[in-house]
Amino acid sequence: MAARPLKEIIEPGWADALEPVAERVAAMGDFLRAEIAAGR
């Protein structure tokens, strides 16, 4: 599953606030999806 833009998954105000760290949020999502896929 590919990361989606924050504005597609959270309220626009939060998406604007988190925009400076959007890459880090996406990386955390990638990590968590990999952990789930590995059964952890």
PyMOL Python script that loads the backbone (N, CA, C, O; Angstrom):
from pymol import cmd

cmd.read_pdbstr("""\
ATOM      1  N   MET A   1       0.851  -1.174   0.000  1.00  0.00           N
ATOM      2  CA  MET A   1       0.000   0.000   0.000  1.00  0.00           C
ATOM      3  C   MET A   1       0.898   1.239   0.000  1.00  0.00           C
ATOM      4  O   MET A   1       1.783   1.369   0.846  1.00  0.00           O
ATOM      5  N   ALA A   2       0.677   2.107  -0.912  1.00  0.00           N
ATOM      6  CA  ALA A   2       1.472   3.332  -1.019  1.00  0.00           C
ATOM      7  C   ALA A   2       0.954   4.387  -0.045  1.00  0.00           C
ATOM      8  O   ALA A   2      -0.237   4.437   0.263  1.00  0.00           O
ATOM      9  N   ALA A   3       1.851   5.211   0.422  1.00  0.00           N
ATOM     10  CA  ALA A   3       1.461   6.305   1.311  1.00  0.00           C
ATOM     11  C   ALA A   3       0.599   7.303   0.541  1.00  0.00           C
ATOM     12  O   ALA A   3       0.881   7.632  -0.612  1.00  0.00           O
ATOM     13  N   ARG A   4      -0.449   7.772   1.199  1.00  0.00           N
ATOM     14  CA  ARG A   4      -1.323   8.775   0.587  1.00  0.00           C
ATOM     15  C   ARG A   4      -1.009  10.133   1.191  1.00  0.00           C
ATOM     16  O   ARG A   4      -0.515  10.210   2.316  1.00  0.00           O
ATOM     17  N   PRO A   5      -1.289  11.201   0.460  1.00  0.00           N
ATOM     18  CA  PRO A   5      -1.070  12.540   1.014  1.00  0.00           C
ATOM     19  C   PRO A   5      -1.879  12.728   2.301  1.00  0.00           C
ATOM     20  O   PRO A   5      -3.002  12.238   2.416  1.00  0.00           O
ATOM     21  N   LEU A   6      -1.297  13.438   3.256  1.00  0.00           N
ATOM     22  CA  LEU A   6      -1.977  13.652   4.534  1.00  0.00           C
ATOM     23  C   LEU A   6      -3.363  14.253   4.355  1.00  0.00           C
ATOM     24  O   LEU A   6      -4.288  13.893   5.083  1.00  0.00           O
ATOM     25  N   LYS A   7      -3.525  15.168   3.393  1.00  0.00           N
ATOM     26  CA  LYS A   7      -4.827  15.828   3.202  1.00  0.00           C
ATOM     27  C   LYS A   7      -5.921  14.851   2.783  1.00  0.00           C
ATOM     28  O   LYS A   7      -7.105  15.174   2.877  1.00  0.00           O
ATOM     29  N   GLU A   8      -5.537  13.653   2.318  1.00  0.00           N
ATOM     30  CA  GLU A   8      -6.537  12.641   1.942  1.00  0.00           C
ATOM     31  C   GLU A   8      -6.973  11.798   3.133  1.00  0.00           C
ATOM     32  O   GLU A   8      -8.009  11.136   3.068  1.00  0.00           O
ATOM     33  N   ILE A   9      -6.204  11.808   4.221  1.00  0.00           N
ATOM     34  CA  ILE A   9      -6.517  10.886   5.310  1.00  0.00           C
ATOM     35  C   ILE A   9      -6.793  11.556   6.651  1.00  0.00           C
ATOM     36  O   ILE A   9      -7.303  10.910   7.566  1.00  0.00           O
ATOM     37  N   ILE A  10      -6.464  12.846   6.785  1.00  0.00           N
ATOM     38  CA  ILE A  10      -6.759  13.550   8.031  1.00  0.00           C
ATOM     39  C   ILE A  10      -7.356  14.919   7.725  1.00  0.00           C
ATOM     40  O   ILE A  10      -7.320  15.389   6.587  1.00  0.00           O
ATOM     41  N   GLU A  11      -7.899  15.540   8.747  1.00  0.00           N
ATOM     42  CA  GLU A  11      -8.538  16.851   8.616  1.00  0.00           C
ATOM     43  C   GLU A  11      -7.532  17.850   8.048  1.00  0.00           C
ATOM     44  O   GLU A  11      -6.365  17.841   8.440  1.00  0.00           O
ATOM     45  N   PRO A  12      -7.973  18.711   7.128  1.00  0.00           N
ATOM     46  CA  PRO A  12      -7.045  19.626   6.460  1.00  0.00           C
ATOM     47  C   PRO A  12      -6.187  20.481   7.392  1.00  0.00           C
ATOM     48  O   PRO A  12      -5.023  20.738   7.086  1.00  0.00           O
ATOM     49  N   GLY A  13      -6.735  20.922   8.515  1.00  0.00           N
ATOM     50  CA  GLY A  13      -5.946  21.719   9.455  1.00  0.00           C
ATOM     51  C   GLY A  13      -4.770  20.933  10.017  1.00  0.00           C
ATOM     52  O   GLY A  13      -3.659  21.450  10.131  1.00  0.00           O
ATOM     53  N   TRP A  14      -5.032  19.663  10.368  1.00  0.00           N
ATOM     54  CA  TRP A  14      -3.953  18.799  10.857  1.00  0.00           C
ATOM     55  C   TRP A  14      -2.958  18.517   9.744  1.00  0.00           C
ATOM     56  O   TRP A  14      -1.751  18.494   9.984  1.00  0.00           O
ATOM     57  N   ALA A  15      -3.445  18.307   8.545  1.00  0.00           N
ATOM     58  CA  ALA A  15      -2.547  18.043   7.417  1.00  0.00           C
ATOM     59  C   ALA A  15      -1.603  19.222   7.203  1.00  0.00           C
ATOM     60  O   ALA A  15      -0.412  19.031   6.959  1.00  0.00           O
ATOM     61  N   ASP A  16      -2.131  20.437   7.295  1.00  0.00           N
ATOM     62  CA  ASP A  16      -1.283  21.625   7.152  1.00  0.00           C
ATOM     63  C   ASP A  16      -0.245  21.688   8.271  1.00  0.00           C
ATOM     64  O   ASP A  16       0.922  21.996   8.026  1.00  0.00           O
ATOM     65  N   ALA A  17      -0.676  21.394   9.509  1.00  0.00           N
ATOM     66  CA  ALA A  17       0.234  21.455  10.652  1.00  0.00           C
ATOM     67  C   ALA A  17       1.341  20.409  10.552  1.00  0.00           C
ATOM     68  O   ALA A  17       2.471  20.652  10.974  1.00  0.00           O
ATOM     69  N   LEU A  18       1.014  19.251   9.994  1.00  0.00           N
ATOM     70  CA  LEU A  18       1.987  18.156   9.906  1.00  0.00           C
ATOM     71  C   LEU A  18       2.804  18.172   8.620  1.00  0.00           C
ATOM     72  O   LEU A  18       3.713  17.357   8.460  1.00  0.00           O
ATOM     73  N   GLU A  19       2.501  19.074   7.711  1.00  0.00           N
ATOM     74  CA  GLU A  19       3.201  19.115   6.423  1.00  0.00           C
ATOM     75  C   GLU A  19       4.725  19.177   6.561  1.00  0.00           C
ATOM     76  O   GLU A  19       5.421  18.518   5.789  1.00  0.00           O
ATOM     77  N   PRO A  20       5.275  19.947   7.518  1.00  0.00           N
ATOM     78  CA  PRO A  20       6.738  19.983   7.633  1.00  0.00           C
ATOM     79  C   PRO A  20       7.372  18.623   7.954  1.00  0.00           C
ATOM     80  O   PRO A  20       8.549  18.402   7.670  1.00  0.00           O
ATOM     81  N   VAL A  21       6.594  17.723   8.540  1.00  0.00           N
ATOM     82  CA  VAL A  21       7.133  16.402   8.890  1.00  0.00           C
ATOM     83  C   VAL A  21       6.422  15.285   8.122  1.00  0.00           C
ATOM     84  O   VAL A  21       6.441  14.131   8.548  1.00  0.00           O
ATOM     85  N   ALA A  22       5.803  15.621   7.006  1.00  0.00           N
ATOM     86  CA  ALA A  22       5.030  14.642   6.232  1.00  0.00           C
ATOM     87  C   ALA A  22       5.877  13.451   5.802  1.00  0.00           C
ATOM     88  O   ALA A  22       5.389  12.321   5.801  1.00  0.00           O
ATOM     89  N   GLU A  23       7.133  13.680   5.437  1.00  0.00           N
ATOM     90  CA  GLU A  23       7.994  12.560   5.031  1.00  0.00           C
ATOM     91  C   GLU A  23       8.234  11.613   6.192  1.00  0.00           C
ATOM     92  O   GLU A  23       8.255  10.396   6.005  1.00  0.00           O
ATOM     93  N   ARG A  24       8.414  12.154   7.386  1.00  0.00           N
ATOM     94  CA  ARG A  24       8.627  11.309   8.570  1.00  0.00           C
ATOM     95  C   ARG A  24       7.357  10.520   8.891  1.00  0.00           C
ATOM     96  O   ARG A  24       7.435   9.342   9.239  1.00  0.00           O
ATOM     97  N   VAL A  25       6.197  11.154   8.780  1.00  0.00           N
ATOM     98  CA  VAL A  25       4.925  10.468   9.020  1.00  0.00           C
ATOM     99  C   VAL A  25       4.768   9.321   8.021  1.00  0.00           C
ATOM    100  O   VAL A  25       4.358   8.224   8.401  1.00  0.00           O
ATOM    101  N   ALA A  26       5.087   9.563   6.757  1.00  0.00           N
ATOM    102  CA  ALA A  26       5.004   8.519   5.734  1.00  0.00           C
ATOM    103  C   ALA A  26       5.969   7.384   6.046  1.00  0.00           C
ATOM    104  O   ALA A  26       5.624   6.216   5.872  1.00  0.00           O
ATOM    105  N   ALA A  27       7.174   7.711   6.504  1.00  0.00           N
ATOM    106  CA  ALA A  27       8.156   6.678   6.849  1.00  0.00           C
ATOM    107  C   ALA A  27       7.664   5.834   8.019  1.00  0.00           C
ATOM    108  O   ALA A  27       7.862   4.619   8.033  1.00  0.00           O
ATOM    109  N   MET A  28       7.026   6.467   9.001  1.00  0.00           N
ATOM    110  CA  MET A  28       6.475   5.707  10.130  1.00  0.00           C
ATOM    111  C   MET A  28       5.381   4.765   9.647  1.00  0.00           C
ATOM    112  O   MET A  28       5.296   3.623  10.101  1.00  0.00           O
ATOM    113  N   GLY A  29       4.542   5.240   8.727  1.00  0.00           N
ATOM    114  CA  GLY A  29       3.496   4.381   8.170  1.00  0.00           C
ATOM    115  C   GLY A  29       4.083   3.201   7.426  1.00  0.00           C
ATOM    116  O   GLY A  29       3.591   2.080   7.554  1.00  0.00           O
ATOM    117  N   ASP A  30       5.135   3.439   6.644  1.00  0.00           N
ATOM    118  CA  ASP A  30       5.803   2.345   5.932  1.00  0.00           C
ATOM    119  C   ASP A  30       6.342   1.322   6.921  1.00  0.00           C
ATOM    120  O   ASP A  30       6.168   0.117   6.734  1.00  0.00           O
ATOM    121  N   PHE A  31       6.999   1.806   7.981  1.00  0.00           N
ATOM    122  CA  PHE A  31       7.550   0.920   8.999  1.00  0.00           C
ATOM    123  C   PHE A  31       6.452   0.083   9.650  1.00  0.00           C
ATOM    124  O   PHE A  31       6.593  -1.132   9.791  1.00  0.00           O
ATOM    125  N   LEU A  32       5.360   0.733  10.044  1.00  0.00           N
ATOM    126  CA  LEU A  32       4.279   0.009  10.715  1.00  0.00           C
ATOM    127  C   LEU A  32       3.611  -1.001   9.793  1.00  0.00           C
ATOM    128  O   LEU A  32       3.257  -2.096  10.231  1.00  0.00           O
ATOM    129  N   ARG A  33       3.433  -0.649   8.514  1.00  0.00           N
ATOM    130  CA  ARG A  33       2.857  -1.615   7.574  1.00  0.00           C
ATOM    131  C   ARG A  33       3.775  -2.824   7.418  1.00  0.00           C
ATOM    132  O   ARG A  33       3.293  -3.953   7.322  1.00  0.00           O
ATOM    133  N   ALA A  34       5.090  -2.605   7.391  1.00  0.00           N
ATOM    134  CA  ALA A  34       6.048  -3.714   7.285  1.00  0.00           C
ATOM    135  C   ALA A  34       5.998  -4.591   8.534  1.00  0.00           C
ATOM    136  O   ALA A  34       6.077  -5.815   8.434  1.00  0.00           O
ATOM    137  N   GLU A  35       5.870  -3.979   9.699  1.00  0.00           N
ATOM    138  CA  GLU A  35       5.779  -4.747  10.944  1.00  0.00           C
ATOM    139  C   GLU A  35       4.518  -5.612  10.956  1.00  0.00           C
ATOM    140  O   GLU A  35       4.563  -6.777  11.351  1.00  0.00           O
ATOM    141  N   ILE A  36       3.412  -5.047  10.528  1.00  0.00           N
ATOM    142  CA  ILE A  36       2.159  -5.809  10.474  1.00  0.00           C
ATOM    143  C   ILE A  36       2.293  -6.964   9.491  1.00  0.00           C
ATOM    144  O   ILE A  36       1.863  -8.081   9.780  1.00  0.00           O
ATOM    145  N   ALA A  37       2.886  -6.702   8.332  1.00  0.00           N
ATOM    146  CA  ALA A  37       3.067  -7.751   7.326  1.00  0.00           C
ATOM    147  C   ALA A  37       3.962  -8.868   7.847  1.00  0.00           C
ATOM    148  O   ALA A  37       3.805 -10.026   7.460  1.00  0.00           O
ATOM    149  N   ALA A  38       4.904  -8.521   8.727  1.00  0.00           N
ATOM    150  CA  ALA A  38       5.814  -9.518   9.294  1.00  0.00           C
ATOM    151  C   ALA A  38       5.202 -10.228  10.500  1.00  0.00           C
ATOM    152  O   ALA A  38       5.823 -11.116  11.083  1.00  0.00           O
ATOM    153  N   GLY A  39       3.992  -9.837  10.869  1.00  0.00           N
ATOM    154  CA  GLY A  39       3.305 -10.495  11.972  1.00  0.00           C
ATOM    155  C   GLY A  39       3.713  -9.995  13.350  1.00  0.00           C
ATOM    156  O   GLY A  39       3.480 -10.668  14.354  1.00  0.00           O
ATOM    157  N   ARG A  40       4.313  -8.827  13.398  1.00  0.00           N
ATOM    158  CA  ARG A  40       4.713  -8.281  14.709  1.00  0.00           C
ATOM    159  C   ARG A  40       3.758  -7.199  15.149  1.00  0.00           C
ATOM    160  O   ARG A  40       3.930  -6.623  16.223  1.00  0.00           O
TER     161      ARG A  40
END
""", "prot")
cmd.dss("prot")
cmd.show_as("cartoon", "prot")
cmd.util.cbc("prot")
cmd.orient("prot")
